[in-house]
Amino acid sequence: MKKSIALLCIFILSSCAELQQVVNSLPQTTGGFGISNIDIANGLREALDNGIDKQVAKLTLKDGFYRNQLVKILLPQELRKVDKTLRDVGLSKLADEGLKVLNRAAEDAVKEATPIFVNAVKQITFTDAKQILLGNDNAATSYLKNRTRSQLYQKFNPVINKSFSKVGADKIWSSIIQKYNAIPLTNNVNPDLTDYVTNEALKGVYTMIAVEEKDIRTKLSSRTTDLLKKVFALQD
């Protein structure tokens, strides 16, 4: 009976502050309300692992970026005039290929992300987990971004640079820039595409993890294990 009353109290709490007090009172080992700090931390780790396994993995496939409208890498602002000009003079095929190889390089680089993410997920503490659980729909993704972005940039940048050669992006864009710069009355351009694609690839990775996190937070059907069901029921 006492346990039933305690559970009822959780459901009638109306403010985030009250819910925070409940979560803070949870014991380190299973008991009390039937869920522990360890369970919460493990549940958050499992949710992030799902995002990495299900969503980030998709980005490493051919067209993982190019055919995904959520993360497709478009041209930087200074190159959009290049794209339009090439199409205006009948070079649409070259313009299309230039866009495609930028996305191919990102797909190649994302393969380097998983070990870095897995290490960051392992480091989630009990305190981190409770704050993330009661956060907004992308709180776990934001946590991961804050702890991995710098390291991922350093990892992605040289891979994308090499990928440009691997997928032929360097030759294609050299041809594009040369043709554009040779057109009368245009201003020469020479953008840092490696830095641009690196940042866009990172943005895409976190976008897809956030998709999975939001699903788990808002859709009961996405909570595919007992642990996920138990932990995320606290934030419903």
N, C-alpha and C positions, 0 to 999 in steps of 0.2 A: 504493500500500500504506500509506504513512504517513497519508494522508488517511483511509483506512478505519479504521486504528487509532485515530485521533483521534476519529472519529465514534463508535466503539465506547465510548470512554472517557466520552463524554457520557451514554450510556444506562446505564452501570453506576454512575454517581455516585449515592449514596444520600441524602445530606443536602442541605438547602437551602443550607447554608454552602458546600458544594462547588460546587453549581450557581451560586451567586452569584459564586464565583471564576472560573468558566468564562465567565459572561456579562460580568464586568468585564474579562476578558482579550480580549474580541472587539475587532478593529481598527475604526477609524473608517471604513475603506473596505472593500469586499467582498474577502474572502480568508479565510485561516485556516480556521475551521470552516464557511465558506460562507455566513455571515450577518454583517452589520455592525451597528454601533450605529444607523446611519441606517435600515437595514431594520427594526430593532426599533421605533424611534420611528415610522416610517411605518406599521408594522403596527398599533401601538396607536392611531394616529390613524384608520386605516381602520376598526378595530373600533368606535371611538366614533362615527365618522361613520355607520356602519351602524345603530347604536342610535338615533341622531338621526333618520335617514332612515326607518327601518322602524317604530320603536316610538313615538317622540315624535309623529311625523306622525299616527299613529292617534288620538292624544288630541285633535287639533284638529277631528276629524269630529263630526258630530252623534251623540250617545250615546257618544263616545269615552271619557268618564268614566262616564257614567250606566249604561252597559251592561257596563262592565268591572269585574268584582268585585275585581280587584287594586287598583284606584285609585278606585273609586266614592266620592264624598264623602258621608259620612253626617252627620247633624246633630251639632253640638257637644253636649257633655254637658248643658249648661243648657237646651238646646232639646228634648231627648228627652222631657222631661215635657210640653212644649208639644205635641209630636207625638202623644203618647199621649192627652192630654186632648182634643185636637181629634177624634181618632178615636172616643173614648168618647162624644162628644156628636154624632156623625154627620157630622163634617166631614173624612172620610178623603180625599176628592178634593182638597180644599184642601191638606191635609198632603202628599199625593203631589206636587202641583204645586210646593209650596214646596221640596221636596227636589230636584226635577228642575231648577229654575232655578238652584240653586247650582252644579250640575254644568255647566249650560249656560254659566255665566259663566266657569268654569275652562277649558272647551273653547275659548272665545273668546280667553282670555288667553294660552294656550300658543302661539298663533301668533307671539307676540313672542319666543319663546325661541331659535329656531334661530340667528339671527345671533350671539347671545351665546355659544352653545355652540360654534359654528364657530370663533369667535375664540379661545376657550379651548383648543380642540383643537389649533389651529395653534401654540400656545405650549408644547406638550409638549417638554421637553428630552431629551437622551440619558439623563441621569441619572434623570429622572422615569420615562422609558419602561422602563428596566431594573428599577427598583423596582416599578413597576406590574405588569410581566410576571410577576414572581416573587411577587406579592401574592395575596390571597385572590380569591374569585370575583367580588367587586365592587370590586376595587382601583381600576380605571379609573374607575368611576362615582364612587367616593369622591373621587378626584382632581378630577373635574369638579365635583362638588358643592362642594368646598372653595373652588374658584376662581370659581364662578358664582352661588352662592346669594344672596349679598348684592345683587349686581347684578340678578339675576332678580326678587328681591322688589320692588326699587324699580321695575322695569319692569312686573311683574304687577299690583301693587296698584292703580295708577290705572286700568289697563285693566279690571280686575275691577269696580272702582267704576263705571266707565262701562257695563260689560256688564250690571250689575244693572238699569240703566235700559233698555238695549237689549233684554234678554230679558224685561223686566217683573218682575224679581226684587224690585225696590224696592217696587213696588205690592203684589205678592203677599205679601211678608213684612210690610209695613206692615199689611195686612189681617189676616194671621195673628196678629201681635203684639197688635193692637187687640182681636181677638176673644178671644184667650186672656186678656189682662189684664182683660177685662170679665167673665170667668167668676168667680162668687163663690168666695171662699176660695182663690184662687190668688195667688202673689206675682208682682208685675210683673217682666217681663224686657225687656232692651234690649241684646242682644248686638252685638258688633262683628263682623258677618258678613263684611265686606270683608277684614279681617285673617285671619279663620279660613279663608276660602276660598282666599286667597292662599297660606297655608302648606300647605293640603291639596293645592292644585294643584302646588306645588313638590314635595311628597312624591310625588305621582303621576308626575311627569316623571322623577325619579330612579329610581323603581321600575321604570319601563318600560325605561330605559337599562340598568339592572342585569340585567333579563331577557335582553336581547340579549347583554350581555357574558358572562353565565354560559353561554349557549348556545354561544358561540364558544369559550369555554375548555373546555367539557366534551363538545361534540359535533363530531366531525370533519365531519359533513355541513353544519354551519353555517359552516365555514371555506371560503367560496365563491371565494376567489382564491388564487393560488400564494403571494402574500405572507403572507396570514393563515395558511396551512398551514405555511409555513416558520417564521414567528415563534412561533406558539403551540405548535409541536412542542417548543420548548425548555422549556415549563412542564408538558408531559405527564408 
